[in-house]
Amino acid sequence: MRAGRGTTPARDRAVVLGGSMGGLLAAYALADAYDQVTVIERDTVPDGPHPRKGVPQGRHTHALLAGGHLALEEMLPGITDELAAEGAPIGDTLGDSRLYFGGHRFVADHGGLSLVSVTRPRLEAAVRRRVAERPNVELGPPAEVVGLKVAEGGRRVTGARVLVRGDDEGGDEVALAADLVVDATGRGSQLPRWLDEMGVGAPAEEKVVVGITYATRRYRLDEDVLDGALACIEGPTPEAPRGGGLSRVEDGVWLATLGGYGDDAPPADPDGFEAFARTLPFPDIADALADGEPVDEPMRFRFPAGVRRRYDRMRHLPHGLMPVGDAVCSLNPLYGQGMSVAALQARTLRRELVERGRSTVAAARAVARVVEDAWRMSSAADLAMPGVVGRRTRADAVMGRYVARVQRAAATDPSVARAFMRVAGLVDRPTALLRPAVVATVLRR
Ligand SMILES: Cc1cc2nc3c(=O)[nH]c(=O)nc-3n(C[C@H](O)[C@H](O)[C@H](O)COP(=O)(O)OP(=O)(O)OC[C@H]3O[C@@H](n4cnc5c(N)ncnc54)[C@H](O)[C@@H]3O)c2cc1C
């Protein structure tokens, strides 16, 4: 048994609910702090890089931001090489992409920010493999979490109630005792309801209603279709609120994802999909697809709203409980932040629990706060779009006008383009855009 510190009495066992990116990365981090870590996932997990039911978004483009990649490589050294060996193209975000933000094409520059262009199922499979190698982590058989075990009048979580599927309907309910329960069950997490039923109260929720629809189709394209670039992103603007991305992934396949707000959904029929691409303000993606060989039909995904649950602000967050990933904050996928936030949270988890020996409550608050910059940036950008519903602040509006100037300057100045991509990539905090050298360059343009 590991000695507990602060208000954490013991570190015998952690149970992680949900075995997707958030849960797997948390489990990996916790393996340094707990004798035994058990991951409970309801899906039958495929043996390899294949889509699965519990992660329906897995077929869509999943960008790994530079900040998320740095955290991932720090925690799981060598994972980039493993992904490259499996065929994932690796490059430089600014140097090997065509990026259009705010209606401007960013100047190309090898600024040292990584670009790992990998499909979601392959990345998740690689992370799962590394987690499975930890001798004290158990990836259990498919099981459904149905509730928590609590003590001390709801002030402490002591485990989880789990339905283990049997041959017959229903299965057996099992109570798993744990010193720490991590909720990584994603956007549909039942934790707010469980906390309410425990008498602790659900966390406050912030919401930005984006009503955005994505459609993704896979293609085979010439390797040099973008003149050697690995990806092209055409971000939406308030004047043209449609966007798209095209990226080369493993096996010579390219993922094309298009998106539109409100009723402006990209069609799911092949002709409509390509016609929608043609309406983007820049022709790069449509031109690339024109001579392409489609691999499948377009698939759609509707994302109603970004949601942030303020566990960090709860007065009585129970001991022994740690929500992570989309269970804390489900971010508009447009900005490609979700997995990177999960990686940054796992790194924070390890730092707080292992290196600093903090209590689980303090660590849970720190983990929930990791999302702050990603949420502020994506919300502010979304709220600048027509029809998006949420709380608009003056500060966001002022910052939005400044960011528009940053994006204009990034079309010609590599140092500004780098500064913007470091912030958008969750490497630097947004205040980095207010450094005197950046401000001076932006205001000169
Ligand atoms: C269309 C789309 C595109 C996206 N693109 C990007 C992108 O480009 N870049 C990026 O970083 N992120 C992207 N995301 C977000 C990303 O998918 C999530 O942020 C990421 O998967 C977070 O992982 P998670 O583990 O917190 O939750 P999830 O991936 O949702 O996983 C939750 C897991 O919990 C399991 N589970 C749920 N309930 C139970 C239960 N009761 N019992 C047992 N198991 C349970 C599920 O089966 C699942 O495995 C995108 C999302 C969408 C919808």
The ligand as an SDF file (V2000), in Angstrom:
LIG
                    3D

 53 58  0  0  0  0  0  0  0  0999 V2000
  -17.0700   14.9790  -34.9160 C   0  0  0  0  0  0  0  0  0  0  0  0
  -15.9820   15.1230  -33.8870 C   0  0  0  0  0  0  0  0  0  0  0  0
  -14.7040   15.4370  -34.2880 C   0  0  0  0  0  0  0  0  0  0  0  0
  -13.6960   15.6010  -33.3370 C   0  0  0  0  0  0  0  0  0  0  0  0
  -12.4600   16.0020  -33.7510 N   0  0  0  0  0  0  0  0  0  0  0  0
  -11.4890   16.1770  -32.8420 C   0  0  0  0  0  0  0  0  0  0  0  0
  -10.1950   16.6070  -33.2410 C   0  0  0  0  0  0  0  0  0  0  0  0
   -9.9490   16.9380  -34.4040 O   0  0  0  0  0  0  0  0  0  0  0  0
   -9.2130   16.6840  -32.2980 N   0  0  0  0  0  0  0  0  0  0  0  0
   -9.4720   16.3930  -30.9840 C   0  0  0  0  0  0  0  0  0  0  0  0
   -8.5500   16.4740  -30.1720 O   0  0  0  0  0  0  0  0  0  0  0  0
  -10.6920   16.0300  -30.5720 N   0  0  0  0  0  0  0  0  0  0  0  0
  -11.7030   15.9160  -31.4610 C   0  0  0  0  0  0  0  0  0  0  0  0
  -12.9320   15.5420  -31.0400 N   0  0  0  0  0  0  0  0  0  0  0  0
  -13.1620   15.3530  -29.6020 C   0  0  0  0  0  0  0  0  0  0  0  0
  -12.6290   14.0080  -29.1190 C   0  0  0  0  0  0  0  0  0  0  0  0
  -13.2570   12.9550  -29.8020 O   0  0  0  0  0  0  0  0  0  0  0  0
  -12.8820   13.9050  -27.6150 C   0  0  0  0  0  0  0  0  0  0  0  0
  -12.4760   15.0830  -26.9840 O   0  0  0  0  0  0  0  0  0  0  0  0
  -12.1110   12.7720  -27.0020 C   0  0  0  0  0  0  0  0  0  0  0  0
  -12.5240   11.5490  -27.5150 O   0  0  0  0  0  0  0  0  0  0  0  0
  -12.3070   12.8140  -25.4820 C   0  0  0  0  0  0  0  0  0  0  0  0
  -12.2800   11.5990  -24.9970 O   0  0  0  0  0  0  0  0  0  0  0  0
  -13.0340   11.0990  -23.6830 P   0  0  0  0  0  0  0  0  0  0  0  0
  -12.2600    9.9010  -23.3650 O   0  0  0  0  0  0  0  0  0  0  0  0
  -13.1520   12.1570  -22.6810 O   0  0  0  0  0  0  0  0  0  0  0  0
  -14.5300   10.7630  -24.1400 O   0  0  0  0  0  0  0  0  0  0  0  0
  -15.0490    9.7630  -25.2510 P   0  0  0  0  0  0  0  0  0  0  0  0
  -14.0750    9.6500  -26.3510 O   0  0  0  0  0  0  0  0  0  0  0  0
  -16.4270   10.1790  -25.5850 O   0  0  0  0  0  0  0  0  0  0  0  0
  -15.0810    8.3460  -24.5450 O   0  0  0  0  0  0  0  0  0  0  0  0
  -15.9570    7.9710  -23.5290 C   0  0  0  0  0  0  0  0  0  0  0  0
  -15.7730    6.4750  -23.3120 C   0  0  0  0  0  0  0  0  0  0  0  0
  -16.5320    6.0700  -22.1960 O   0  0  0  0  0  0  0  0  0  0  0  0
  -17.2640    4.9000  -22.5230 C   0  0  0  0  0  0  0  0  0  0  0  0
  -18.4670    4.9280  -21.6920 N   0  0  0  0  0  0  0  0  0  0  0  0
  -19.4400    5.8630  -21.6960 C   0  0  0  0  0  0  0  0  0  0  0  0
  -20.3610    5.5870  -20.7640 N   0  0  0  0  0  0  0  0  0  0  0  0
  -19.9630    4.4510  -20.1530 C   0  0  0  0  0  0  0  0  0  0  0  0
  -20.5030    3.6630  -19.0930 C   0  0  0  0  0  0  0  0  0  0  0  0
  -21.6330    3.9980  -18.4650 N   0  0  0  0  0  0  0  0  0  0  0  0
  -19.8330    2.5490  -18.7160 N   0  0  0  0  0  0  0  0  0  0  0  0
  -18.6660    2.1880  -19.3400 C   0  0  0  0  0  0  0  0  0  0  0  0
  -18.1140    2.9020  -20.3410 N   0  0  0  0  0  0  0  0  0  0  0  0
  -18.7540    4.0210  -20.7380 C   0  0  0  0  0  0  0  0  0  0  0  0
  -17.5450    5.0210  -24.0160 C   0  0  0  0  0  0  0  0  0  0  0  0
  -17.8080    3.7730  -24.6030 O   0  0  0  0  0  0  0  0  0  0  0  0
  -16.2340    5.6370  -24.5010 C   0  0  0  0  0  0  0  0  0  0  0  0
  -15.2650    4.6710  -24.7810 O   0  0  0  0  0  0  0  0  0  0  0  0
  -13.9710   15.4000  -31.9630 C   0  0  0  0  0  0  0  0  0  0  0  0
  -15.2590   15.0720  -31.5550 C   0  0  0  0  0  0  0  0  0  0  0  0
  -16.2620   14.9640  -32.4970 C   0  0  0  0  0  0  0  0  0  0  0  0
  -17.6550   14.6770  -32.0220 C   0  0  0  0  0  0  0  0  0  0  0  0
  1  2  1  0
  2  3  1  0
  2 52  2  0
  3  4  2  0
  4  5  1  0
  4 50  1  0
  5  6  2  0
  6  7  1  0
  6 13  1  0
  7  8  2  0
  7  9  1  0
  9 10  1  0
 10 11  2  0
 10 12  1  0
 12 13  2  0
 13 14  1  0
 14 15  1  0
 14 50  1  0
 15 16  1  0
 16 17  1  0
 16 18  1  0
 18 19  1  0
 18 20  1  0
 20 21  1  0
 20 22  1  0
 22 23  1  0
 23 24  1  0
 24 25  2  0
 24 26  1  0
 24 27  1  0
 27 28  1  0
 28 29  2  0
 28 30  1  0
 28 31  1  0
 31 32  1  0
 32 33  1  0
 33 34  1  0
 33 48  1  0
 34 35  1  0
 35 36  1  0
 35 46  1  0
 36 37  1  0
 36 45  1  0
 37 38  2  0
 38 39  1  0
 39 40  1  0
 39 45  2  0
 40 41  1  0
 40 42  2  0
 42 43  1  0
 43 44  2  0
 44 45  1  0
 46 47  1  0
 46 48  1  0
 48 49  1  0
 50 51  2  0
 51 52  1  0
 52 53  1  0
M  END
$$$$
